Amino acid sequence: MLDLRWILANREEAERCLRNRRHDFDLGVLESLDGRRRRLIAETEELKARRNEGSRKVGEAKRSGTDASALMEEIRLMGDGIRERDSALAEVEDELKRILMTLPNRLHESTPVGADENDNPVVRSWGAPKDFGFEPKPHWELAEDLGIMDFEKGVMLAQSRFTLLRGMGARMERALISFMLGLHTTRHGYMEMEPPFMVRSEILEGTGQLPKFAEDLYRIEGEDLWMIPTAEVPLTNLHRGTILEESDLPKYYTAYTPCFRREAGSAGRDVRGMLRQHQFDKVEMVKLCTPETSYEELEKLTANAERVLQLLELPYRVVALCSGDIGFGAAKTYDLEVWLPSQGKYREISSCSNCEDFQARRMDTRYRPAGGGRPRFVHTLNGSGVAIGRALIAVLENGQAQDGSIRIPEALVPYMGGVAELRRN
């Protein structure tokens, strides 16, 4: 959530940011509401002061035996006026909060300005797409030939965009999870967590999924519980409503969870295979740190995700998301895009973002500076480390041979029980 004081003091910059994000909203509405809020506060304080003075005079009148009934009636009316203004003030503040909860984060100065994904500049690339010498197959054909994915059973058990993994397909999914968690905890310094897979509404509000993205989420009927769309949600909220010591920062958390998304805006996109699913597995990385270190931490976070792809021997590139493509809560984002031979292009497999204090304000997560002074909001960062299903797809497609067999990356072999190649039967 943006700081209202910053918006009002930097209206031109705030309006430019909204334009660059292609978000249409008149900030004059906030100015008008804030003006009304200030007037109500001033009127209430004036009435309270008059009431206090009146109460003092009533006391004097009673002590002197003077009739104070008229003065007491004035005090009663002032009390009614205070209650009316308190009620009006609560309504104005609720409306201000409602609007602020719908406004996207301000952009870091290094975030490029652009309209959509076509304007995302490539920062760097790693590895070269393989020249197979034959027409590479898509993952769904490879997986069905190997008998490790069953798309019909997924639809039968649930609906479209659900997949059943079996045999070595399920084994590879588990191997990828263990490999990534092991890497992040033993090499990158993250603490592993296993959070609930359902959370309350205020938890989703804290990280920015609610109220804006409610249609993309699954809600439990009759309860204030939602299926998590990513482990970012529970991990980032671990310290909501608390004040940390600066010496406790930075905090690094990682978790494997299934993730649940309706994919409401993706009708007709990636309908074949398991590239875009309603339920998918992901290893997530989350950081809480001071404002002074957050952009250094973003580079480290991105490097942690890149290391996963390097060890899996998967060609990828890093792009900086432009203003028209960046996420609602992010100030700056790097996307990692892995090469998929069957499509002849790079596809997103990880998104690494610095949200600065946007989420911390919503969660009221602060820290006490070591040198003293008032508590400050932490900066929060998150990144996929990485999406498991898409990593599996990329391993299948990039490791395929002409006979349909799949070479397992060396780093994954120990997690596959020594299996270095997948073949039919």
N, C-alpha and C positions, 0 to 999 in steps of 0.2 A: 504494500500500500504506500502510495506517495505521501509525503509530508505536505499537508495543506499549506503550511507557512511557506514552504519552498515554492509551491505552485503560485501563490499570490505574489510572492516577492520576485519571481522569475517567470512571469506570465508569457513573455515573448518566447523564451526558451522552451517552456512547457508546451506552448502551441506548436512550435516547430517540431518538437519531438512527436506529438500526436499526428501531425501531418505526415512526417516521415514514416510513421508506423501505419499510416492509412486508417487512423482511428478518428472518426468524426464526432467531436463533442465540443460544445461551446463552454469554455471555461468561465464565461461571464455568469453562468448559473451558480458556480461555486462562490464567486465574488458576492453575488446577491445574497446567497444563503449565509455566508460568513458575516456580511453586514447586518443581516437580521439577527443572527446569533449574538453579535456584539451588542446590538441595541437591547435585546432581551436581557442580557447579562447586566448591562448598565441600569436598566429600569428596575430589575430585581434587586440589585444592590442598593439603589436609591430607596426603594420601598422598605427594604429591611432596615436601613439606617433610620428612616422616618418612624418605622414601627418601634424600633428600640428606643428612640427619643420619646415617642408617645407612651411607651410602657413606663419609662422613667417618670414622666409627668403624672401618669395615673397613680404611681406609687406615692408621689408627693401629695397629690390631691387626697388620697385616702388617709395619709398620715395627718393631713390638716383638717379632715372632715368635710372637704369640698366634694360636691357631686361630680363624678367623673364618667357618668353614663355616656354622654355624647362623645367623649374622647375614646372610650372603650369601643363604641360603635365604629369610629374611624379606624381604630386598630384592627377590628374584625374585617372591615372592608379591605384594608391593606393586606391582611393575610390572604383574603380571597384573590386579590390581585397578584400576590406572590405565587400562589398555587397555579393560577392560570398561566403566568409567564413561565413557571417551571415546566408545566406540561407542554407549552408551545416550544420551549427551548429543547426539550427532549425530542420532540418531533423534528425540529430543524437539525439537531445533531445526528439523529438516526438517518435523515435524508442525506446529510453530508457524508456519513460513513458509507451509506449504500452506494453513492456515486463514486467515492474514492475506491471502493472495493472493485469497481468495474473498469477503472482506468489502468492501462498498462504501465509497466515500469519505464522510467526514463532511460535513455540509451547512453552507454559509455561513449566518450568522444572518438574512440577507435572503431566503433561499429560502423561499417560502411552504409551509406544511404543507397537504397535501391527499392524496386517495386516488388520483386518476388525472387524465387530460388534461382532464376536465370541471372540475377545480379550478384550472386554470392561469389566472391573472389576465392580462388584456390590459394591456400597459404603454403602448402607443401604436399609432396607425394612420396610414397614409400613403396618399393617393389614395382615390378613391371608385369602387366598382364601377360599370361603365358600364351605362346603360339602353339596351339594343340596339334595343328596339322590335320584336324578334322572338325566337323561341326559339333561344338560342345552341346550336350543335352541340358535341359533345365532340370532343376533339382527334383521336381515332382516325377519326372520320367526315371531319373536315376534311382530315386528312393523306392518307387513302385517296382522297378526291375529287381532291386535288392530285397524287397519285401520288408522295408523298415518304416514305411509310412503308409497309413490307410486313410485316405481322405473320405471314402464312402462311409466307413465306420464312424468317423468323426461327425459327419452330418447326421447319421442315424442316431447316435447317442445324444447329440446336442442340436446343432444346426450348421449352416454354412459358416465358414471361417473358424472351424474347430477341426483339429487333426489328431488322429490316434498314432502315436509312435509305438513301435514294437521291436522287440529283439534288440539288435545292435543300434537301431535308431534311438530307442529309449536309453540304451547304454551310453551312446555318444552325448545325448543331452545331459545326462548325469555327469559324465566325464568333463564336459565343458564347464559345468557349474563348479565342480570341485577344483578344476584347474584355475579358474578365475578367482575364486575365493582364496585359494592357497597363495596365488601370486600377490593379491592385494593385501593379505594379512601378513605374510612373511617377508615380502620384498618392499611393499609400498607403505607399510605402517598403519593400515586401517584396523579398527576393531570390528570384528564380525558380530552382527546382531541377527536375531530372528524375530522380527516384529509381527504383530497381528496382521492378518490379511484383510481385515475389516476395520474401519475407523469411523469416528463420529463426524458430523458435519463441520464442527468448528476446526477439526484437524485439517480437513480439506480446504477450509477457508484460509487457514494459516499459510498454506503453500500456494494458494491462488487458483486451485481447481474449481472451487465454488466462490461466488455463484456463477461465474461466467461459463464454465464447461460442464454444467450439470447434465446436459443431454448426452455427453460422451461417457458418463459413468453409470455403473450398475448399483442400484439402491436395494437394500433389503426391505421388503414390504412390511409395513407395520412397526418398523424400528428405525431409530436414528443411527443406522449403520450403512456404510457404503463399501463395496469391494474396492481395494486400492488399485489405482491405475499405474502405480510405480512405487517402489520402496522409498523413493524420495519423500513421500508424504509422511509416513510414520517416523523415518529417521530424522528429518529436519525438525520435526515437532518435539523431539525428545526433551528439549530444554525450554519449551514454551512457558511463558510466565515466570521465568527465573532470571536471576542476575548471576552470571559467572564471574570468576576472577580472571583477569588478563593472563595470569600464569597458567590457567587451565586451557588456554587456547594455543594453537588450533586443535580442534577435535576432528578426527577422521573416523567415519563409520562406513561399513559396507554390509550388504545383505543380499542374499538370494531370495527372491519371492516370485510367485506367479503374479502376473499383472492382468487386469481386466479392463477392457475398453470397448465401448460400443462401435467405435469407428464410424460415428454418425455421418461424418462429412466425406466418407471415402467410397460411396456407392459406385460400383463398377470398376474400382481401381484394384489391381493386384488380386483378382478373384481366384486365380489358379495357384495351387501350391500353398505354402504356409508363410509367405512373406508378410502378410497383413492379417492378423488373427484377433479374435475377441479375447482369447486367453493365450498369454505367452509368458515365457520365463525370461528373467533379466537379473543380472547382478548389478547393483547400484552402488555408487560412491557418493558420499555426502561430506561436506566440510563446513565447519563453523570457525570463523577467524576474525581478526581485527580488520578494519577498513584499510589500514596501511599495507597489509600483506595479501589482500584478497586477489589481486591480479597476478601476483607471483604464484599464489596457490592455484589459480585457474590454469596456468601453464603446466604446473606439476600434475594437476588432475588430468588434463588432456594427454600428457605424456604417459600417465598410468594406463589410460585406455588404449593408447597407441601401442604400448608394449604388449598388450594382449594379442593384437592383430599381428604384430611382428613375430611373436613366438608361434603363432598359428600359421605363419608363412602366407599371409593373405595380403595381396596388393591393396592399398587404400590411398585415399587422399584426405587432407584436412581443408575444410572450407570455413570461412568466416561468414556467419549469417548476416544478411543485410537487414536494414530497418523494416522492410516489408515482409520479411520471412521469419524474423526472430520471434521467440516465444513470448507470451504475455508477461511473465514475471522476470525475464532475463534482461540484464543490461548489456551483456556481451556473451556470445555463444560461438563455439567451434563445433561443427558437425564432422564426424569421421564417416567417410563413405567407402564401403568395401566394394571391390570389383566383382561383378557377377558376369561370368563369361557368356551365359546363355542370353543375357540381355544386352551385352556389349556396352555396359555402362556401370557407373558407380552408384551404389544405393546406401542410404543412411544406415548405420549400425550403432552409432553412439552420438549423443548430444551432450556437450560439456558446457555448463553455463555458470556465470557469476550473476547472482541476483542482487548483489550489494545488500542494502538493508530493507529491500522491498518485502521479503517474507518475514524478516525479524520484526518489523513494525506490526504486521498482522498477528504474529505470535507473541509479541512483547518479550522477545529474547534479547537480553542485554548483557554487557560485561562491565566490570568496574576497572577502570584504567589503573595500571600499577602505580603511576605517579600521582594518583588522587584525582579528584574531580567527579563530576556527575557521571552516572552510568551511561554508556553509549550502546546503540544497537550493534549487534554483531553483523557481519556479512555472511551470507550463506551461499554455498556452491553445490552443484550436483552434476553428476555425469553417469552415463551408462558404462558399465565396465566389463562386458558389453551385453547387448541383446543376444540371448542364448540361441533362440531359433534362427536368427539371421546369421549367426556365426556358424551354426550347423549347415545351413544352406550354402554358405560361402565355402566351407570345407569340402562339401560334396562336389560343388561345381568346379572349384579350382583344383581339386585333387583327382578329378576323373581321368580315366584312361579310355582308349577307344573301345575296349572290351566291356566297359561299364563298371570296372572295378574302381575303388576309391583308395588313394593313398592317404593314410592318417598322418598329420603333422607330427614330427618327432616329439615335440613337447607334450602332445596329448596322449602318446602311446602308453606311458605308465598309468594314466587314468583310465585307459581302455583295457586294462589287464594284460598288456603286452601285445594287443592286436594292432598290427601296423597296416593292415589292408582289409578293406571290405570287399567280399565277392558274394555272388549269388550262392545261397545255401552254405 
